[in-house]
Every structure is written in C-alpha cells, then in structure tokens.
Amino acid sequence: MNTERTKPKILIVDDMPINIKLLVNALIHQYEPVVANRGATALQLAAQEKPDLILLDIMMPEMDGYTVCQTLKAQEETCNIPVIFISAMNDEVDEMKGLQLGAVDYITKPFSVPIVLARIATHLALRNAYLQLEAQCVALQEMERLRKDVEAITRHDLKSPIDGILGCAEMVLKRLPTLSQTNIGMFIQMILDSARQLREMVNLSLNLIKLEQGSYAVTLEPINLLPVIQRILADSATLIETKKLAVSVHVNGHPIKEGERLMALGDEALCYTMIANLFRNAVEASETGQTVQILLSDDAAATVAIHNQGTVPDAIRDRFFDKYVTCGKKGGTGLGTYSAKLMAEAQKGSVHLQSSEASGTVLTVVLLKGEQDAEHFDR
C-alpha cells in the first residue's frame, strides 16, 4: 500500500454505470475511487495510478475480467495489487477460476455494501502487513550481507597489521644484541603503527553495524578536533612516509598555533575513525610525492576538509558515499566512505565530496560547533 496517500486508492472496473455509482458512493468517504468501464482502460489505469486494490467485474465487452486479472498478474508493475472479483457469475467453478488466476477474494452480485467494505478493509490490512514484512525482510537481508562483509573484511584486513606486529617483535628478539637505539625505536614505531591500525579496524567493524541499525549510543560533547587530527597523522606516519607525501594542516587559513583549539560537537571515537577513514582514502588516492592538505575552520560550523590531487571517477561521484561503491582501488570494499557518512550523520553532521580534474578532490566533514551548538542541541 502506498503510505504517502491520505486515503488508499481503489480501482473500480465495471461496465455497468449503476454498479460503478453504488461502489463509488460506498467508497468515497474512506477511499479514493478510480473508475474504468473497460478492461483495456483498467490495465492502463492500474499501471499509471498504482491502486492499492482493484474491484473487478468479470462480464465485460471486449476483454473480460478473467483476462484483465491474468494480464495484471503477468506484469511486474501490477502483479502485487490485490484483486477482488465482483460478479453476477455465482457458480463455484467461476469463483475457483478467479482465485486460481490470482484474485484474493470473490464477491457475488447483488452485493452487500457493508460486506464489500469489510472485505476491502481486510485485504488492505493484509497487503499492508505483507509490505511491512517484505521491507523488514529486505532490511534483514541487507544487514546480514553487511555483517558477513564486515566479518570478511575484518578477517582479511586484520592479518596485515597482526603480521606486522609479529614480524617486528620477532625481528627485535632475534637481533636485539646487535640493534642500535635508532633501530629499536624504528621497530617499536612500526609495532605501534600496526597496533593502531588494528585498533582502528576493530573499532570500525564494531561500530558500522550498530550505526546502520541505529543502535550506536552516540554521546555528543564538545571536543577539540586538533588533537584528533594530530593523532591521525601520527598513526598514519608510516603510510605518509612510504608515499613521500607532504601533509599540511591549516586552521582558519593559518598553520596550527601552539595551544590552539577548534571545538566541535561530536563523539571523539567516531570523529577519529571517520576522519581517519577519509584521510587514508586521500592518502591512498595520492601519487608519490604529492601533497595532502587538511583545512579546518569554525565559521558557521566546524569543518574538516581533506584535499588531495587525485580525482574521483565521474561514474561514482554521485554515489561516492553509498554502500559498496568503489572504483579502481585494489581490495576496496566501498564501506569506508559509507561508514564515514553514517558516522557524520550520527553526530548530526554531514560529509560532502567535490572532485574535478582541475582542482583535485576535497572531502569535507561538517559538524556542529562546540559548546554553543551543544546548548542549542540540548534544547
């Protein structure tokens, strides 16, 4: 049933004006009646109007009701519309044929208006319940797919940082007597980088399903985004160094000053994972030696804009934050940017993409501003 309508729409199909008038008068207060006096017209209106239920006569010129019903059930756009036959043909074989063709009910003429209204109400309620169950089934299937994907991603992706931790630890143990302090520090940093990457993956896998279900308990409070950005840069140091990227951070148009703050209203754990996902996306999209900029501001809102010189393909720009959308990224799942969108929205914010050959790509997170917006949000 179309839930956007104020009244359910009923298509009445009958070649007798007296029957049409009687049914319209009976339905007009509770429903929106639409009328057809020929089978061909009924098929056209059913496709155009998408009625919630059809009352269908059998004996009509040119095309009888059986043929109309059979055609409705054979077409994808009309096959799920409930059909109730209303006919003067009262033999058991006639009723059986109508039900076999896909009708949900069969009423004989002369009919009782209260009985017709009761049958309509019953079948509309059943239809509504069916549609709700269908929607729930689709949602459950999507959730199960996401759960399996997250599990597969986690199993696959966790292997790399775990191997990094184990390899570095084993190397240190084997060569400890001969290692200099510099080399020890390098190995410890590699272990830390792998452990932080591992933590980020675990956090993402735990949060993503909860966010999609709407069950993640978001705590919005004033947070300083600058330490979050600095931690992301520290955790990404090895990746940045490997690609020899130049990374710059500016606040309101100038480099970060000591002790500076940029306050936003958010959940610190979500902010870290969300911005880290987008930053890593920018880093991975950059060529060796290019520049990645992080531009923060707190004018009308608290914003974090991440700019890289790569370009998002035209084919996915409009769907960049949709689930499972990815292009040209080996092993890409299409869940990183999707999760960033969920995290932004959970914090009453948003995330946006701008990309062109001339200016590169900018991913912008918009959040509420610090304590002032916190007070407004509480009200």
C-alpha positions in Angstrom: 0.0 0.0 0.0 1.2 3.5 -0.8 1.8 5.0 2.6 2.2 8.5 1.2 -1.5 8.7 0.3 -4.1 10.1 2.8 -6.6 7.5 1.5 -6.0 4.2 -0.1 -6.8 4.2 -3.9 -9.3 1.7 -5.2 -9.7 1.0 -8.9 -13.3 0.0 -9.7 -13.7 -1.9 -13.0 -17.3 -2.5 -14.2 -19.2 -1.8 -17.5 -22.5 -1.0 -15.7 -22.9 2.6 -14.6 -25.3 1.7 -11.7 -22.7 -0.7 -10.2 -20.0 2.0 -10.5 -22.2 4.6 -8.9 -23.1 2.3 -6.0 -19.4 1.4 -5.3 -18.1 5.0 -5.7 -20.7 6.2 -3.2 -19.8 3.4 -0.8 -16.1 4.0 -1.0 -15.8 7.8 -1.3 -15.6 8.6 2.4 -12.8 6.1 3.2 -11.0 5.6 -0.1 -10.0 7.3 -3.3 -12.0 5.6 -6.1 -10.8 5.4 -9.6 -13.1 4.1 -12.3 -12.7 2.1 -15.6 -15.6 0.7 -17.6 -13.4 -1.4 -20.0 -10.7 -4.0 -19.4 -8.1 -2.1 -21.5 -8.7 1.1 -19.6 -8.4 -0.8 -16.3 -4.9 -2.2 -17.3 -3.8 1.3 -18.3 -5.0 2.9 -15.1 -3.6 0.1 -12.9 -0.1 0.8 -14.4 -0.5 4.6 -14.1 -2.3 5.0 -10.8 -0.8 2.1 -8.8 -4.1 1.5 -6.9 -3.9 -0.3 -3.5 -6.7 -2.7 -4.5 -8.9 -3.5 -7.6 -12.6 -4.3 -7.6 -13.0 -6.2 -10.9 -16.2 -7.3 -12.8 -16.0 -10.4 -14.9 -18.6 -10.0 -17.7 -17.5 -7.0 -19.7 -17.3 -6.4 -23.5 -14.0 -6.7 -25.5 -12.0 -8.0 -22.6 -13.5 -9.9 -19.7 -12.4 -9.7 -16.0 -10.5 -13.0 -16.1 -8.3 -11.8 -18.9 -7.7 -8.5 -17.1 -6.7 -10.3 -13.9 -4.4 -12.7 -15.8 -2.7 -9.7 -17.5 -2.3 -7.8 -14.2 -0.7 -10.8 -12.6 1.7 -11.3 -15.5 3.1 -7.7 -15.3 5.7 -6.9 -12.8 4.4 -3.4 -12.0 0.8 -4.6 -11.2 1.2 -8.3 -10.1 1.1 -7.5 -6.4 -2.0 -5.4 -6.5 -4.8 -7.3 -4.7 -7.8 -8.1 -7.0 -11.3 -8.8 -5.7 -13.8 -10.1 -8.3 -17.3 -8.7 -8.0 -19.5 -10.7 -10.4 -23.0 -12.0 -11.1 -21.4 -15.3 -12.0 -22.1 -17.3 -8.9 -21.1 -20.9 -9.8 -18.4 -22.5 -7.8 -16.3 -23.1 -10.9 -16.4 -19.3 -11.7 -15.2 -18.5 -8.2 -12.5 -21.2 -8.4 -11.2 -19.9 -11.7 -11.0 -16.3 -10.4 -9.0 -17.4 -7.4 -6.7 -19.6 -9.5 -5.9 -16.5 -11.6 -4.6 -14.7 -8.6 -7.6 -12.9 -7.1 -7.6 -12.6 -3.3 -11.4 -12.7 -3.0 -14.7 -13.3 -4.9 -18.0 -11.4 -4.2 -21.2 -12.3 -6.0 -23.8 -9.8 -7.2 -26.1 -8.5 -5.9 -23.6 -7.5 -3.2 -23.9 -6.0 0.2 -22.0 -2.7 0.6 -21.0 -3.5 4.2 -19.6 -6.8 3.1 -17.7 -5.2 0.3 -16.2 -2.6 2.7 -15.3 -5.3 5.2 -13.6 -7.4 2.5 -11.7 -4.4 1.2 -10.5 -3.4 4.7 -9.4 -6.9 5.4 -7.3 -7.3 2.2 -5.8 -3.8 2.5 -4.7 -4.7 6.1 -3.2 -8.0 4.8 -1.5 -6.1 2.0 -0.1 -3.6 4.3 1.2 -6.3 6.7 2.8 -8.1 3.7 4.6 -4.9 2.5 5.9 -4.3 6.0 7.2 -7.8 6.3 8.7 -7.5 2.8 10.5 -4.3 3.8 11.7 -5.9 7.1 13.0 -8.9 5.1 14.9 -6.7 2.7 16.4 -4.8 5.7 17.4 -8.0 7.4 19.0 -9.4 4.2 21.0 -6.1 3.8 22.0 -6.3 7.5 23.1 -9.9 7.1 25.1 -9.0 4.0 26.8 -6.2 5.8 27.5 -8.4 8.8 29.2 -11.0 6.6 31.1 -8.4 4.6 32.4 -6.8 7.8 33.4 -10.2 9.1 35.2 -11.0 5.9 36.9 -7.6 5.7 38.0 -7.9 9.3 39.4 -11.4 8.9 41.2 -10.3 5.7 42.4 -6.9 6.8 43.4 -7.8 10.4 46.0 -10.2 9.0 48.3 -7.4 7.7 48.7 -5.4 11.0 49.0 -8.6 13.0 51.7 -9.9 10.7 53.4 -6.5 11.1 53.4 -6.7 14.9 54.6 -10.3 15.0 57.3 -9.7 12.4 58.7 -6.6 14.1 58.6 -8.3 17.5 60.3 -11.4 16.2 63.0 -9.3 14.5 63.7 -7.3 17.6 64.0 -10.5 19.7 66.4 -12.2 17.2 68.6 -9.2 16.6 68.3 -7.4 20.0 72.0 -7.7 20.9 73.1 -6.0 17.6 70.4 -3.4 17.3 71.1 0.3 17.8 68.8 2.5 19.8 67.7 4.1 16.5 66.8 0.7 15.0 64.9 -0.4 18.2 63.0 2.9 18.1 62.1 2.3 14.4 60.8 -1.2 15.1 58.8 0.0 18.1 57.3 2.7 15.9 56.3 0.1 13.3 54.7 -2.0 16.0 52.8 1.0 17.3 51.6 1.8 13.8 50.4 -1.7 13.2 48.7 -1.8 16.6 46.9 1.5 15.9 45.8 0.3 12.5 44.5 -2.9 14.2 42.5 -0.8 16.8 41.0 1.3 14.0 39.8 -1.8 12.1 38.3 -3.3 15.2 36.5 0.0 16.1 35.1 0.2 12.6 33.9 -3.3 12.5 32.2 -2.9 15.9 30.6 0.4 15.1 29.5 0.0 11.5 26.7 -2.5 12.1 25.5 -0.6 15.2 25.4 2.7 13.2 23.3 1.2 10.4 20.9 -0.4 12.9 20.7 3.0 14.7 21.7 1.3 18.0 25.1 3.0 18.4 24.9 5.1 21.6 26.3 8.5 20.4 27.5 10.9 23.1 27.7 14.4 21.7 30.0 16.6 23.7 32.4 19.5 22.9 35.7 18.1 21.6 38.9 19.7 20.3 39.5 18.4 16.8 43.2 19.3 16.7 44.5 16.5 18.9 42.3 14.1 16.9 43.9 15.3 13.7 47.4 15.1 15.2 46.7 11.5 16.4 45.5 10.5 13.0 48.7 11.9 11.4 50.9 10.1 13.9 49.1 6.8 13.3 49.4 7.3 9.5 53.1 8.3 9.7 54.4 5.2 8.1 51.9 5.3 5.2 52.7 9.0 4.6 56.4 8.4 4.7 56.2 5.4 2.3 54.4 7.6 -0.3 56.7 10.5 0.4 53.7 12.8 0.8 53.7 16.4 2.1 50.9 16.9 4.6 49.9 20.3 5.8 47.3 21.3 8.4 45.7 24.8 8.5 43.2 26.2 10.9 41.0 29.1 9.7 43.6 29.8 7.0 46.8 29.7 9.0 49.1 26.9 10.2 48.3 25.4 13.6 49.4 27.5 16.5 50.6 26.1 19.8 47.7 25.7 22.2 45.1 26.4 19.5 41.7 24.8 19.8 39.0 24.1 17.2 35.9 22.9 19.0 33.1 20.7 17.6 30.2 18.9 19.0 30.7 15.2 18.5 31.7 11.7 19.6 35.5 11.6 19.9 35.7 7.9 18.9 33.5 8.4 15.9 35.4 11.6 14.9 38.7 9.8 15.0 37.5 6.8 12.9 35.5 8.9 10.4 38.3 11.5 9.7 41.0 8.7 9.7 39.0 6.8 7.0 38.7 9.9 4.8 42.3 10.9 5.4 43.6 7.4 4.5 41.3 7.5 1.4 43.0 10.7 0.4 46.5 9.3 1.0 45.8 6.1 -0.9 44.4 8.2 -3.9 47.6 10.3 -4.0 50.6 9.7 -6.2 54.1 9.5 -4.6 55.4 12.9 -3.7 52.1 14.8 -3.9 50.5 17.0 -1.2 47.6 16.3 1.1 46.0 19.3 2.9 43.8 19.3 6.0 41.9 22.5 6.3 39.9 23.2 9.4 37.6 26.0 10.2 34.9 27.0 12.7 32.9 29.8 10.9 29.2 28.8 10.6 30.1 25.2 11.5 33.1 23.1 12.5 34.5 21.7 9.2 37.4 19.4 8.3 38.3 19.5 4.6 40.8 17.0 3.3 42.2 17.9 -0.1 44.3 15.6 -2.4 45.4 15.9 -6.0 43.6 12.8 -7.2 40.3 12.7 -9.0 37.2 10.6 -8.2 35.9 9.0 -11.4 32.7 10.6 -12.9 31.0 7.2 -12.7 30.8 7.2 -8.9 30.9 10.8 -7.9 27.1 11.0 -7.3 27.2 7.7 -5.4 30.6 8.1 -3.6 29.2 7.7 -0.1 26.8 4.9 -1.0 27.3 1.4 0.4 29.7 -0.9 -1.6 30.6 1.8 -4.1 34.3 1.6 -5.1 36.3 2.1 -8.2 39.9 1.2 -9.1 41.0 0.5 -5.6 42.5 -2.9 -5.2 40.7 -4.8 -2.4 38.3 -1.8 -2.0 35.1 -2.7 -0.2 33.1 0.5 -0.6 32.4 0.6 3.2 35.0 3.2 4.3 33.3 6.3 2.9 29.8 4.8 3.6 30.8 4.4 7.2 32.1 7.9 7.3 28.7 9.2 6.1 26.9 7.1 8.8 29.3 8.5 11.5 28.8 12.1 10.4 25.0 11.8 10.4 25.1 10.1 13.8 26.7 13.2 15.1 24.1 15.5 13.5 26.6 16.4 10.8 27.3 15.6 7.1 30.0 14.8 4.7 30.5 16.0 1.2 32.6 15.4 -2.0 34.0 17.8 -4.6 36.2 16.5 -7.3 37.5 17.7 -10.7 40.5 17.3 -12.9 41.5 20.9 -12.3 41.3 21.1 -8.5 41.6 17.5 -7.3 39.3 16.1 -4.6 38.0 17.6 -1.4 36.2 15.5 1.3 34.5 17.8 3.8 33.1 16.8 7.2 30.7 19.3 8.7 29.9 19.1 12.4 28.1 21.3 14.9 30.2 23.9 16.7 31.4 23.3 20.2 29.6 24.4 23.3 27.2 27.0 21.8 25.7 24.4 19.4 25.7 21.8 22.3 23.4 24.1 24.3 21.1 24.6 21.2 21.1 20.8 20.5 20.1 20.1 24.1 17.1 22.4 23.8 
